[in-house]
Amino acid sequence: MKANLLPEIFISEANISYKITRLVQQGKARNIAGKLYTSNMTDDIDTIIDRRLWEIIGLLFPNSIIADRTAFELKPNKHKEIFIISDKSRSMTVGSYTIYPRKGADIQKSDTPFMNHLYLPSTARKFLENMRTARREKSIESRYLSQKDVEEKLDAFIRSNGESAVNKLRDEMKELAPTLGLEKEFKKINLIISTMLQTHEAILSSDVGIARSQGNAFDPKRVILFTKLFEALQNQSPIFRKTKNNASSILCFYEAYFSNYIEGTKFPVEEAMEIIFENKIPEDRPADAHDIAGTYEIVSNLNEMKKTPKNFEEFLAILKHRHAIIMMGRSNKHPGEFKKRTNQAGTTIFVEPSLIIGTLKKGFELYKKLDNAFNRAVFMMFMVAEVHPFDDGNGRLSRIMMNAELIADDEQRIIIPTVYRNNYLMSLKGLSHNGITDAFIKTIDFAQKYTYSITWSDATTVGDLLKSTNAFTENIDDERAILKLPKNV
């Protein structure tokens, strides 16, 4: 037997064991564990195991089924434990991993081959087998998922595939249960599904399961982001910038102007002023003009902008009312009505329609716990932007909701100048995609500081100052594409 013809990992069978022993003595093979060997004499043993883990399990436990919690996670748990179904019953340690086999039903037609000599259970089988009750084992972590975990997996399945798909899955589980000897387990999971779909009542263990059973299903990934932002805001020093300039029509104009510019509704400043202050609607762009006019109608109305929600029902009513005004010129965007289809911007897919109410409700619970206007403003803006509850106009609405929180407490309202658009959107994306809270909070803080640094009393003076601080600069490759504070600040 030549060492260079051996695979990287292999089992020493009885008929060749003496040859393998000789190769080991010659320094041409190494033992990994039990009858498992490697012909790789260069790499660290642990590196080889990490790289070839599933192949190793297939060699040590041929025709076994990845089972129980491992079937869902498809990786070792944090304690490097792996659970399988095999005709062998003794656990085995390979490097830093421990493999725990158990007896179980044979491979089913619905199970699929995985790597060499292994099988993955069907989705129906995974759920049924994780409803089993664990006996005492040597493993650190339970072999099976908890009911809470199962409910969360079911909720994720429903969110991805819909209620009709989970009913089909339930039928598959019912058919498979007798073959697996898991009739009792089917009864338990059937009751959980029925309760989550509001056709039965039982005690559930997870927040997502309970919320779905009450008709308030939510997006758990978004709630995690909301919680992260909430905690970051709670842990920072309060920011206060009291002002009396929020009523300035010039400031209100630029808030509406820049907010629309961010969304691609672009007009020269002079034309935008004619739309707002002289009601000159350009014949070729009436809808765009109404976007700016609708935004200005809200932001210039201090009575409206001082309204903040006292309860969740009022929050929903304010959202819909303000959206209806912003989008009054675009009936095809269903002003004041939550979206019916999931929307997307770039690589960001927003909350699906059936989860809007529940996700906003979970966010609103956190919002109500924030104790100063700046923190509530930042949180409110992100929550609305991240859920994206309407077909269009969500960015403008989120910034209006942000500024309402500030104005209600006589804090400085915020504008996002064109030159600062990229900073703003990148920080928003950083939080949305990667949970980076710091950059987002600092971006909003600087925007408020900038707005606070300007005296919004004379249109000409303000226009000149905005130009000198690069507020109108659009090309991000321009060397002037940095928002500067006025020189007197």
C-alpha positions in Angstrom: 0.0 0.0 0.0 1.4 3.3 -1.1 0.8 6.4 1.1 0.5 8.7 -1.9 -2.5 6.7 -3.1 -4.4 7.1 0.1 -7.2 9.7 0.6 -6.6 12.4 3.2 -8.8 10.7 5.7 -9.6 7.0 5.7 -10.7 4.1 8.0 -8.3 1.2 8.8 -10.2 -2.0 7.9 -9.2 -5.3 9.4 -7.7 -6.6 6.1 -5.3 -3.6 5.8 -4.7 -2.7 9.4 -1.2 -4.2 9.4 -0.3 -2.1 6.4 -1.6 1.1 8.0 0.4 0.3 11.2 3.5 0.1 9.0 2.7 3.4 7.3 2.3 5.0 10.7 5.7 3.6 11.8 7.2 5.0 8.6 5.8 8.4 9.3 3.5 8.3 6.3 0.1 8.2 8.1 -1.3 9.4 11.4 -4.1 8.3 13.7 -6.9 10.8 14.3 -9.2 8.7 16.5 -10.1 5.0 16.8 -9.8 3.5 13.3 -9.7 6.9 11.6 -6.4 7.9 10.0 -5.0 10.7 7.8 -2.3 10.6 5.1 -1.8 14.4 5.6 1.5 14.7 7.5 1.7 18.5 7.2 -1.5 20.1 8.6 -2.5 20.2 12.2 -4.9 17.4 13.1 -7.5 19.8 14.4 -7.4 21.7 11.1 -7.9 18.5 9.1 -10.9 17.6 11.4 -12.5 21.0 11.0 -12.2 20.9 7.2 -13.4 17.3 6.8 -15.8 17.0 9.7 -18.9 15.7 7.9 -16.8 13.3 5.8 -15.3 12.0 9.1 -18.7 11.4 10.6 -19.8 9.6 7.5 -16.7 7.3 7.7 -17.2 6.6 11.4 -20.9 6.3 11.3 -21.8 5.2 7.7 -25.5 5.7 6.6 -26.3 7.7 9.7 -28.8 10.6 9.7 -27.9 14.1 10.9 -30.5 14.4 13.6 -32.3 16.3 16.3 -31.1 19.9 17.0 -28.0 19.3 14.7 -30.4 18.7 11.7 -31.7 22.3 12.1 -28.4 23.9 12.9 -26.3 21.9 10.5 -23.2 22.6 12.5 -21.9 21.5 15.8 -23.3 23.4 18.8 -21.1 25.8 20.8 -19.8 22.9 22.8 -18.8 21.1 19.6 -21.5 18.4 20.0 -23.1 16.7 17.1 -26.2 14.5 17.2 -27.0 11.7 14.8 -29.2 8.6 14.3 -27.1 5.5 13.7 -27.1 1.8 14.3 -24.2 2.5 16.7 -25.0 3.8 20.2 -21.7 4.7 21.8 -20.6 8.4 21.6 -17.2 9.2 20.2 -14.7 12.0 20.5 -12.8 13.2 17.5 -10.4 16.0 18.2 -12.5 18.6 20.1 -15.8 17.3 18.7 -18.1 14.8 20.4 -20.5 12.8 18.3 -23.6 11.4 20.0 -25.5 8.7 18.1 -28.8 7.3 19.0 -31.1 4.5 17.7 -33.9 5.7 15.5 -36.1 5.1 12.4 -34.4 4.1 9.2 -33.6 6.4 6.3 -36.9 7.6 4.7 -37.6 8.3 1.1 -38.0 12.0 2.0 -34.5 12.1 3.6 -31.7 13.4 1.3 -28.1 12.2 0.8 -25.6 14.6 2.4 -21.8 14.5 1.8 -20.5 10.9 1.8 -22.5 8.2 3.7 -24.7 10.7 5.5 -28.4 11.8 5.2 -30.4 14.9 6.1 -33.9 14.4 7.4 -36.8 16.0 5.7 -38.3 19.2 7.2 -41.2 17.2 8.6 -38.9 14.6 10.2 -36.7 17.4 11.7 -39.7 19.0 13.4 -41.2 15.7 14.7 -37.9 14.4 16.1 -37.3 17.6 17.9 -40.6 17.2 19.8 -39.1 14.2 21.6 -38.2 14.4 25.2 -34.5 14.0 26.0 -33.3 11.3 28.3 -30.4 11.9 30.6 -27.3 12.2 28.4 -23.7 13.0 28.8 -24.0 15.9 26.3 -23.7 19.4 27.7 -26.5 20.7 25.6 -29.9 19.0 25.2 -30.1 16.7 22.1 -33.5 18.3 21.2 -34.6 21.8 20.7 -36.8 23.3 23.4 -40.5 24.0 22.6 -39.5 27.7 22.4 -36.9 26.9 19.8 -39.4 24.8 17.8 -41.9 27.6 17.9 -39.3 30.1 16.6 -38.4 27.6 13.8 -42.1 27.3 12.9 -42.6 31.0 12.9 -39.6 31.5 10.6 -41.0 28.8 8.3 -44.3 30.5 8.1 -42.7 33.9 7.5 -40.7 32.4 4.6 -43.3 30.2 3.1 -46.7 31.2 4.3 -49.5 29.6 6.2 -50.5 27.2 3.4 -47.0 25.8 3.4 -47.1 25.1 7.1 -50.4 23.3 6.7 -48.9 21.2 4.0 -45.9 20.5 6.3 -48.3 19.5 9.0 -49.9 16.9 6.6 -46.5 15.5 5.9 -45.8 15.2 9.6 -49.1 13.4 10.2 -48.3 10.9 7.4 -44.7 10.3 8.6 -45.4 10.1 12.4 -46.5 6.5 12.5 -43.5 5.3 10.5 -41.2 7.1 12.9 -43.2 6.0 16.0 -43.8 9.7 16.8 -47.6 9.9 17.0 -47.5 11.6 20.4 -44.9 14.1 19.1 -47.2 14.9 16.2 -50.1 15.7 18.5 -47.9 18.1 20.4 -46.6 20.0 17.4 -50.0 19.9 15.7 -51.4 21.7 18.8 -48.6 24.3 18.6 -49.2 25.0 14.9 -53.0 25.3 15.4 -52.4 27.8 18.3 -50.0 29.8 16.2 -52.5 29.9 13.4 -55.3 31.0 15.8 -57.4 27.9 15.3 -56.8 26.5 18.8 -55.6 27.6 22.2 -52.7 26.2 24.1 -49.8 27.6 26.1 -46.9 28.7 23.9 -43.3 29.4 25.0 -41.8 31.9 22.6 -42.5 35.6 22.0 -42.9 35.1 18.3 -45.3 32.2 18.8 -47.5 34.1 21.3 -47.5 37.2 19.1 -48.6 35.2 16.0 -51.3 33.4 18.0 -52.6 36.9 19.0 -52.5 38.1 15.4 -49.4 40.2 16.1 -46.7 38.3 14.3 -43.5 40.2 14.0 -40.1 40.2 12.3 -37.7 39.0 15.0 -34.5 40.2 13.2 -35.9 43.7 13.2 -36.8 43.6 16.9 -33.3 42.5 17.6 -32.1 45.7 15.8 -34.6 47.8 17.6 -33.4 46.4 20.9 -29.7 47.1 20.0 -30.5 50.7 19.1 -32.6 51.1 22.2 -29.8 49.9 24.5 -27.2 52.1 22.7 -29.4 55.2 23.1 -30.0 54.4 26.8 -26.3 54.1 27.5 -25.3 57.5 26.0 -25.3 60.9 27.6 -28.5 62.8 26.8 -28.3 65.4 24.0 -30.2 68.6 24.3 -30.4 71.5 21.8 -33.4 73.7 22.8 -34.5 76.2 20.2 -37.1 78.6 19.1 -36.4 78.4 15.4 -38.6 75.4 14.6 -41.4 77.6 13.4 -39.2 79.3 10.7 -40.8 78.9 7.3 -37.3 78.9 5.8 -36.2 76.0 7.9 -39.5 74.1 7.1 -38.9 74.7 3.4 -35.4 73.3 3.5 -36.5 70.3 5.6 -39.1 69.5 2.9 -36.7 70.3 0.1 -33.8 68.2 1.3 -36.0 65.3 2.5 -37.4 65.0 -1.0 -34.0 65.4 -2.7 -32.8 62.4 -0.7 -35.5 60.3 -2.3 -34.7 61.5 -5.9 -37.4 64.3 -6.2 -35.1 67.0 -7.4 -35.9 70.6 -8.2 -33.8 73.8 -8.3 -34.2 75.7 -5.0 -35.9 78.6 -6.8 -38.5 76.3 -8.5 -39.2 74.4 -5.3 -39.8 77.8 -3.5 -42.3 78.7 -6.2 -44.1 75.4 -5.7 -44.4 75.8 -2.0 -44.8 79.6 -1.5 -46.6 80.5 -4.8 -48.4 77.2 -5.5 -46.8 77.1 -9.0 -47.2 73.5 -10.0 -45.1 72.6 -13.1 -47.2 71.0 -15.8 -44.7 68.3 -16.6 -44.1 67.2 -13.0 -47.3 67.6 -11.0 -46.8 64.5 -8.8 -43.2 65.5 -7.9 -44.4 69.0 -7.0 -47.1 67.5 -4.8 -44.5 65.4 -3.0 -42.6 68.6 -1.9 -45.8 70.5 -1.2 -47.3 67.6 0.9 -44.1 67.3 2.9 -44.0 71.0 3.5 -47.7 71.0 4.5 -46.9 68.7 7.4 -43.5 70.0 8.5 -44.7 73.6 8.6 -47.7 72.8 10.7 -46.5 73.1 14.3 -49.7 71.8 15.7 -49.3 68.7 13.6 -45.5 68.4 14.3 -46.1 68.6 18.1 -48.2 65.5 18.0 -46.5 62.4 19.4 -48.3 59.1 20.0 -49.5 58.3 23.5 -50.4 54.7 22.6 -49.9 52.3 19.8 -53.3 52.9 18.1 -52.6 56.6 18.0 -49.1 55.9 16.6 -50.7 53.9 13.7 -53.2 56.7 13.1 -50.5 59.4 13.0 -48.4 57.3 10.6 -51.3 56.8 8.2 -52.5 60.5 8.4 -49.1 61.9 7.7 -48.4 59.5 4.9 -51.7 60.4 3.2 -50.7 64.0 3.1 -47.1 63.3 1.8 -48.4 61.1 -1.0 -51.6 63.0 -1.8 -50.3 63.5 -5.4 -49.7 59.8 -6.0 -52.9 57.8 -5.7 -51.2 54.8 -7.2 -49.0 54.6 -4.1 -52.1 54.1 -1.9 -51.7 57.2 0.5 -52.4 56.3 4.1 -52.6 52.5 3.5 -50.1 50.0 4.6 -48.4 48.1 1.8 -49.8 44.8 0.4 -46.5 43.6 -1.1 -43.0 43.4 0.4 -40.8 46.3 -0.8 -37.0 46.5 -1.3 -34.3 49.1 -1.6 -31.0 47.7 -3.0 -30.1 44.6 -1.0 -32.4 45.6 1.9 -35.7 43.6 1.9 -38.1 45.4 4.3 -40.7 43.9 6.7 -43.3 41.8 4.9 -46.9 43.1 5.0 -48.3 40.5 7.4 -45.7 41.5 10.0 -46.0 45.3 9.9 -48.4 45.7 12.8 -46.6 43.2 15.1 -43.1 44.6 14.3 -44.2 48.2 14.9 -45.9 47.2 18.1 -42.7 45.6 19.5 -40.7 48.7 18.4 -43.3 51.0 20.0 -42.9 49.2 23.3 -39.2 50.1 23.3 -39.8 53.7 22.1 -42.1 54.4 25.0 -39.3 53.6 27.4 -36.9 56.2 26.0 -36.8 59.3 28.2 -35.6 62.2 26.1 -36.6 63.7 22.7 -33.3 63.1 20.8 -33.3 59.4 21.7 -37.0 59.0 20.8 -36.4 60.8 17.6 -33.5 58.6 16.5 -35.3 55.5 17.5 -38.6 56.5 15.8 -36.8 57.4 12.5 -35.0 54.1 12.3 -38.1 52.0 13.3 -40.3 53.6 10.5 -37.5 53.4 7.9 -36.6 49.8 8.8 -40.2 48.5 8.7 -41.0 50.5 5.5 -44.8 50.1 6.1 -46.0 51.9 2.9 -45.4 51.4 -0.8 -43.5 54.7 -1.1 -42.7 57.8 1.0 -41.3 55.9 3.9 -38.0 57.8 4.1 -39.8 61.2 4.2 -42.2 59.9 6.7 -39.5 58.5 9.0 -37.7 61.9 9.1 -41.0 63.7 9.8 -41.7 61.3 12.6 -38.2 62.0 13.9 -38.6 65.7 13.8 -42.0 65.6 15.5 -40.4 64.0 18.5 -37.9 66.9 18.7 -40.4 69.7 18.0 -42.8 68.4 20.6 -40.1 69.0 23.2 -38.7 72.3 21.7 -35.6 70.6 20.6 -33.9 71.4 17.3 -35.5 69.8 14.3 -33.1 68.2 11.8 -32.4 68.6 8.1 -30.3 66.2 6.0 -28.6 68.3 3.3 -27.9 66.8 -0.1 -24.1 66.5 0.6 -24.9 64.6 3.8 -27.2 62.1 2.1 -24.5 59.5 1.6 -23.4 59.7 5.2 -27.0 59.4 6.4 -27.9 56.4 4.1 -24.7 54.5 4.8 -25.1 54.8 8.6 -28.7 53.7 8.2 -27.6 50.7 6.1 -24.8 49.9 8.6 -27.4 49.6 11.4 -29.9 47.7 9.2 -27.4 45.2 7.9 -24.7 45.0 10.6 -26.3 46.3 13.8 -23.8 49.2 13.9 -25.5 51.8 16.2 -22.7 54.2 16.9 -22.2 55.6 13.5 -26.0 56.0 13.0 -26.5 58.0 16.2 -23.4 60.2 15.5 -24.7 60.9 12.0 -28.0 62.2 13.3 -26.3 64.1 16.1 -24.1 66.0 13.7 -27.0 66.7 11.4 -28.9 68.3 14.3 -25.7 70.2 15.4 -25.5 71.6 11.9 -29.1 72.6 11.7 -28.8 74.2 15.2 -25.8 76.3 14.0 -27.8 78.2 11.5 -30.1 81.2 12.1 -33.1 80.5 10.0 -34.4 84.1 9.7 -33.5 85.5 6.2 -33.8 83.4 3.0 -30.9 85.0 1.2 -28.5 84.7 4.1 -29.5 81.1 4.7 -29.1 80.2 1.0 -25.6 81.7 1.0 -24.7 79.9 4.2 -26.0 76.6 2.9 -23.9 77.0 -0.2 -20.7 77.9 1.8 -21.1 74.8 3.9 -21.5 72.6 0.8 -25.1 71.6 1.7 -26.2 71.5 -2.0 -23.1 69.5 -3.3 -24.4 66.4 -4.9 -21.4 64.7 -6.4 -19.8 62.6 -3.7 -16.5 62.6 -5.7 -16.3 66.3 -5.4 -13.6 67.4 -3.0 -16.1 69.8 -1.4 -18.5 66.9 -0.7 -18.2 67.4 3.1 -20.8 69.1 5.2 -19.1 71.9 7.1 -20.3 73.7 10.1 -20.6 77.5 9.7 -17.3 79.3 10.5 -18.8 81.0 13.5 -19.5 77.7 15.2 
